Amino acid sequence: MQELTKRNLRAWSMLGQRGTVCGVALIEIMEEYQNSYTLTADLAHLSGLDRVQHMFPERFVNVGIAEQNMIGIAAGLAAEGNVVFATTYATFLTMRCYEQIRHHMGYQHMNIKLIGSAAGVEMGMSGNTHYTYEDIAIMRAIPNITVVSPADPAEAYQIMHQAAATEGPMYIRLTGGMNQQIITKCEDGGIQIGKSKELQSGTDVAVIFAGNIAGTVQKAVELLESEGISTSVIDMHTIKPLDTRQLERQMGKKIIVTVEEHSIIGGLGGAVSEYYAQFERHPKVVRIGVEDQFLHPAGKELLLETAGLTPQKIYKRIRKELNR
């Protein structure tokens, strides 16, 4: 596993989450773990898996457009003591294969790591068949499955190595394209699955996010801070299991705001709301994300604008809630 150097962070930023996972982390994992396999459903080249396929032909399987079969094959390999990574677009990986994931990964607790790429609205003009804003909700509903959504390529890299070393099923949700902003710092010392990262602390508002939306959140928070609104910013890269200790520490805030490139139903916002609902008194939870609707096909930036996921719209929503 490579160190968090400035050079690596720059390289991973250019590659994006998918490029870093498939073009860097998986190669290292396949070299270290001789019992590891990589499976894909017709996305070898598009996912950046060409080097994996070339270097490890006996442990690489491209099943074609047969995602359900891919999970079945993964289960068979995992049953023989192997660690299996299976990847394709998040929408097809989670929804088309839901029954197989539920039985093989949840119920049978197979050691399969799912890598869902292009989650959220990354696919732009490809339309709703390729958007994925329900995956966190349905995946975290299955018992025993860990659900993670890294904020940047450096987090994705670390999560992959931790996933390889951890027994049990996991869903790794990759968001954003190439040339991503890196929020990870060389001196951070790394992240840990299940433990959130507080980027800054404040006293009035807590903004909790997941996925590649950190830059947008930070710009919105700068607007709040310019008006004297003290704001905590929390990177909740692990949605299941949720870092409830972090949520406990935010109980004194005026409002809790969740931001995600996902439906406001069942995702990070749902998970945070469920946690606070057990208390008689708690801060109001404001969920910012895709409302209960299908978005009209458009470019990614317009889709994010429609969903209220821009710095200005996040800022205005928080100001509105504070003034209620």
For each residue, the residues with C-beta under 8 A, 3 or more apart:
1: 28 158 161
2: 5 8 24 28 157
3: 8
4: 8 9 154 184 185 186 188 190
5: 2 8 9 186
6: 9 10 186
7: 10 11
8: 2 3 4 5 11 12 154
9: 4 5 6 12 13 154 182 184 186
10: 6 7 13 14 182
11: 7 8 14 15
12: 8 9 15 19 20 24 152 153 154 157 182
13: 9 10 16 152 153 179 180 181 182
14: 10 11 19 178 179
15: 11 12 18 19 20 23 24 48 153 178
16: 13 19 20 153 176 177 178 179 180
17: 20 21 117 150 152 153 156 174 175 176 180 212
18: 15 21 22 47 48 117 118 174 177
19: 12 14 15 16 22 23 24 48 153 178
20: 12 15 16 17 23 24 25 153 154 156 157
21: 17 18 24 25 26 115 153 156 157 160 172 174
22: 18 19 25 26 47 48 49 52 87 115
23: 15 19 20 26 27 48 49 51
24: 2 12 15 19 20 21 27 28 157
25: 20 21 22 28 29 156 157 160 161
26: 21 22 23 29 30 38 49 52 85 160
27: 23 24 30 31 51 52 55
28: 1 2 24 25 31 32 161
29: 25 26 32 33 36 85 160 161 164
30: 26 27 33 36 38 52 55 56 59
31: 27 28
32: 28 29 36 164
33: 29 30 36 83 164
34:
35: 81 82 83
36: 29 30 32 33 59 82 83 84 85 164
37: 59 60 61 74 77 82 83 84 85
38: 26 30 49 52 56 59 60 61 84 85 86 87
39: 60 61 62 63 70 73 74 84 85 86 87
40: 43 44 47 49 60 61 62 63 70 86 87 88
41: 62 63 64 65 66 67 70 86 87 88 92 93
42: 62 63 64 65 88
43: 40 46 47 49 87 88 89 117
44: 40 47 49 50 53 60 62
45: 48 49 50
46: 43
47: 18 22 40 43 44 87 88 117
48: 15 18 19 22 23 45 51
49: 22 23 26 38 40 43 44 45 52 53 60 87
50: 44 45 53 54
51: 23 27 48 54 55
52: 22 26 27 30 38 49 55 56 60
53: 44 49 50 56 57 60 62
54: 50 51 57
55: 27 30 51 52
56: 30 38 52 53 59 60
57: 53 54 60
58:
59: 30 36 37 38 56
60: 37 38 39 40 44 49 52 53 56 57
61: 37 38 39 40 70 73
62: 39 40 41 42 44 53
63: 39 40 41 42 66 67 69 70 73
64: 41 42
65: 41 42
66: 41 63 69 70
67: 41 63 70 71 88 92 93 96 97
68: 71 72 96 97 99 100
69: 63 66 72 73
70: 39 40 41 61 63 66 67 73 74 86 88 97
71: 67 68 74 75 86 97 100 101 104 105 112
72: 68 69 75 76 100 104
73: 39 61 63 69 70 76 77
74: 37 39 70 71 77 78 84 86 104 110 112
75: 71 72 78 79 100 104 105 108 110 112
76: 72 73 79 80
77: 37 73 74 80 82 84
78: 74 75 81 82 83 84 104 110 111 112
79: 75 76 110
80: 76 77
81: 35 78
82: 35 36 37 77 78 111
83: 33 35 36 37 78 111 113 164
84: 36 37 38 39 74 77 78 110 111 112 113
85: 26 29 36 37 38 39 112 113 115 163
86: 38 39 40 41 70 71 74 93 112 113 114 115
87: 22 38 39 40 41 43 47 49 93 114 115 116 117
88: 40 41 42 43 47 67 70 92 93 116 117
89: 43 92 93 116 117 118 123 130 132
90: 93 94 116 117 118 119 132 135 173 174
91: 94 95 96 116 118 119 129 130 131 132 135
92: 41 67 88 89 95 96 97
93: 41 67 86 87 88 89 90 96 97 114 115 116 135
94: 90 91 97 98 101 114 116 132 134 135 138 139 171
95: 91 92 98 132 134 135 138
96: 67 68 91 92 93
97: 67 68 70 71 92 93 94 100 101
98: 94 95 101 102 138
99: 68 102 103
100: 68 71 72 75 97 103 104
101: 71 94 97 98 104 105 106 114 139 142 145
102: 98 99 105 106 107 142
103: 99 100 106 107 108
104: 71 72 74 75 78 100 101 107 108 110 112
105: 71 75 101 102 108 109 110 112 114 142 144 145 169
106: 101 102 103 109 142 143 144 145 169
107: 102 103 104 143 144
108: 75 103 104 105
109: 105 106 144 168 169
110: 74 75 78 79 84 104 105 169
111: 78 82 83 84 167 168 169
112: 71 74 75 78 84 85 86 104 105 169 170
113: 83 84 85 86 163 164 169 170 172
114: 86 87 93 94 101 105 169 170 171 172
115: 21 22 85 86 87 93 172 174
116: 87 88 89 90 91 93 94 119 132 135 171 172 173 174
117: 17 18 43 47 87 88 89 90 174
118: 18 89 90 91 122 123 130 132 174
119: 90 91 116 122 132 135 149 173 174 175 211 261 262
120: 131 132 133 175 211 261 262
121: 124 131 133 261 290 295 300 303 304 307
122: 118 119 175 176 177 300
123: 89 118 126 127 130 131
124: 121 297 298 299 300 303
125: 297 298 299
126: 123 129 130 131 297
127: 123 130 131 297
128: 131 294 295 297
129: 91 126
130: 89 91 118 123 126 127
131: 91 120 121 123 126 127 128 295 303
132: 89 90 91 94 95 116 118 119 120 135
133: 120 121 261 262 263 267 289 290
134: 94 95 137 138 262 263 266
135: 90 91 93 94 95 116 119 132 138 139 171 173 262
136: 139 140 147 149 173 210 239 260 262 266 267 268
137: 134 140 141 262 263 265 266 267 270
138: 94 95 98 134 135 141 142 266
139: 94 101 135 136 142 145 147 171 240
140: 136 137 145 147 239 240 266 271
141: 137 138 266
142: 101 102 105 106 138 139 145
143: 106 107
144: 105 106 107 109 168 169
145: 101 105 106 139 140 142 169 170 171 240
146: 166 168 169 170 171 193 194 238 240 241
147: 136 139 140 170 171 173 238 239 240
148: 159 170 171 172 173 193 237 238 239
149: 119 136 173 175 210 211 237 239 260 268
150: 17 153 155 156 158 159 172 173 174 211 212 237
151: 155 183 184 209 210 211 212 213 214 235 237
152: 12 13 17 155 156 180 181 182 183 184 212 214
153: 12 13 15 16 17 19 20 21 150 156 157 180 182
154: 4 8 9 12 20 157 158 182 184
155: 150 151 152 158 159 184 191 235 237
156: 17 20 21 25 150 152 153 159 160 172 174
157: 2 12 20 21 24 25 153 154 160 161
158: 1 150 154 155 161 162 190 191
159: 148 150 155 156 162 163 172 191 193 237
160: 21 25 26 29 156 157 163 164 172
161: 1 25 28 29 157 158 164 165
162: 158 159 165 166 192 193
163: 85 113 159 160 166 170 172 193
164: 29 32 33 36 83 113 160 161
165: 161 162
166: 146 162 163 170 193
167: 111
168: 109 111 144 146
169: 105 106 109 110 111 112 113 114 144 145 146
170: 112 113 114 145 146 147 148 163 166
171: 94 114 116 135 139 145 146 147 148
172: 21 113 114 115 116 148 150 156 159 160 163
173: 90 116 119 135 136 147 148 149 150 211
174: 17 18 21 90 115 116 117 118 119 150 156
175: 17 119 120 122 149 211 212 213 261
176: 16 17 122 180 211 212
177: 16 18 122 180
178: 14 15 16 19
179: 13 14 16
180: 13 16 17 152 153 176 177 212
181: 13 152 212 214 215
182: 9 10 12 13 152 153 154
183: 151 152 199 214 215 218 235
184: 4 9 151 152 154 155 188 191
185: 4 188
186: 4 5 6 9
187:
188: 4 184 185 191 197
189:
190: 4 158
191: 155 158 159 184 188 195 197 237
192: 162 195
193: 146 148 159 162 163 166 237 238
194: 146 238 241 243
195: 191 192 238 243 246
196: 208 234 235 236 237 238 243 246
197: 188 191 234 235 237
198: 201 232 233 234 235 246
199: 183 214 218 233 234 235
200: 221 231 232 233
201: 198 232
202: 205 206 225 229 230 231 232 233
203: 230 252 253
204: 229 230 231 253 254 322
205: 202 224 229 230 231 232 253 254 255 256 257 318 322
206: 202 231 232 234 250 253 255 256 257 283
207: 217 220 221 231 232 233 234 257 258 259 318
208: 196 234 236 250 256 257 258 259 268 272
209: 151 213 214 217 233 234 235 236 258 259 260 268
210: 136 149 151 213 235 236 237 239 260 262 267 268
211: 119 120 149 150 151 173 175 176 260 261 262
212: 17 150 151 152 175 176 180 181 261
213: 151 175 209 210 216 217 259 260 261 309
214: 151 152 181 183 199 209 217 218 235
215: 181 183 218 219
216: 213 219 220 259 304 309 310 311 314
217: 207 209 213 214 220 221 233 259 314
218: 183 199 214 215 221 222 233
219: 215 216 222 223 311
220: 207 216 217 223 224 311 312 314 315 318
221: 200 207 217 218 224 225 231 233
222: 218 219 225 226 311
223: 219 220 226 227 311 312 315
224: 205 220 221 227 229 231 315 318 319
225: 202 221 222 228 229 230 231
226: 222 223
227: 223 224 319
228: 225
229: 202 204 205 224 225 318 319 322
230: 202 203 204 205 225
231: 200 202 204 205 206 207 221 224 225
232: 198 200 201 202 205 206 207 250 253
233: 198 199 200 202 207 209 217 218 221
234: 196 197 198 199 206 207 208 209 246 250
235: 151 155 183 196 197 198 199 209 210 214
236: 196 208 209 210 239 242 243 246 268 272
237: 148 149 150 151 155 159 191 193 196 197 210
238: 146 147 148 193 194 195 196 241 242 243
239: 136 140 147 148 149 210 236 242 267 268 271
240: 139 140 145 146 147 271
241: 146 194 238
242: 236 238 239 247 271 272 275
243: 194 195 196 236 238 246 247
244: 247 248 275
245: 248 249
246: 195 196 198 234 236 243 249 250
247: 242 243 244 250 251 256 272 275 276
248: 244 245 251
249: 245 246
250: 206 208 232 234 246 247 253 256 283
251: 247 248 279 282 283
252: 203 283
253: 203 204 205 206 232 250 256 283
254: 204 205 283 284 322
255: 205 206 283 284 285 286 318 321 322
256: 205 206 208 247 250 253 272 276 283 284 285 286
257: 205 206 207 208 285 286 288 314 317 318 321
258: 207 208 209 268 269 272 285 286 287 288 289
259: 207 208 209 213 216 217 288 289 309 314
260: 136 149 209 210 211 213 267 268 269 288 289
261: 119 120 121 133 175 211 212 213 289 290 304 307 309
262: 119 120 133 134 135 136 137 210 211 267 268 289 290
263: 133 134 137 266 267 289 290 291 292
264: 267 269 270 287 288 289 290 291 292
265: 137 270 292
266: 134 136 137 138 140 141 263 270
267: 133 136 137 210 239 260 262 263 264 270 271 289
268: 136 149 208 209 210 236 239 258 260 262 271 272 289
269: 258 260 264 272 273 285 287 288 289
270: 137 264 265 266 267 273 274 287
271: 140 239 240 242 267 268 274 275
272: 208 236 242 247 256 258 268 269 275 276 285
273: 269 270 276 277 285 287
274: 270 271 277 278
275: 242 244 247 271 272 278
276: 247 256 272 273 279 282 283 285
277: 273 274 282
278: 274 275
279: 251 276 282
280:
281:
282: 251 276 277 279 285
283: 206 250 251 252 253 254 255 256 276
284: 254 255 256 321
285: 255 256 257 258 269 272 273 276 282
286: 255 256 257 258 317 318 321
287: 258 264 269 270 273
288: 257 258 259 260 264 269 308 309 314 317
289: 133 258 259 260 261 262 263 264 267 268 269 307 308 309
290: 121 133 261 262 263 264 293 295 307
291: 263 264 307
292: 263 264 265
293: 290
294: 128
295: 121 128 131 290 298 303 306 307
296: 306
297: 124 125 126 127 128
298: 124 125 295 302 303 306
299: 124 125 302 303
300: 121 122 124 303 304
301: 304 305
302: 298 299 305 306
303: 121 124 131 295 298 299 300 306 307
304: 121 216 261 300 301 307 309 310
305: 301 302 308 309 310 313
306: 295 296 298 302 303
307: 121 261 289 290 291 295 303 304
308: 288 289 305 313 314 317
309: 213 216 259 261 288 289 304 305 313 314
310: 216 304 305 313 314
311: 216 219 220 222 223 314 315
312: 220 223 315 316
313: 305 308 309 310 316 317
314: 216 217 220 257 259 288 308 309 310 311 317 318
315: 220 223 224 311 312 318 319
316: 312 313 319 320
317: 257 286 288 308 313 314 320 321
318: 205 207 220 224 229 255 257 286 314 315 321 322
319: 224 227 229 315 316 322 323
320: 316 317 323 324
321: 255 257 284 286 317 318 324
322: 204 205 229 254 255 318 319
323: 319 320
324: 320 321
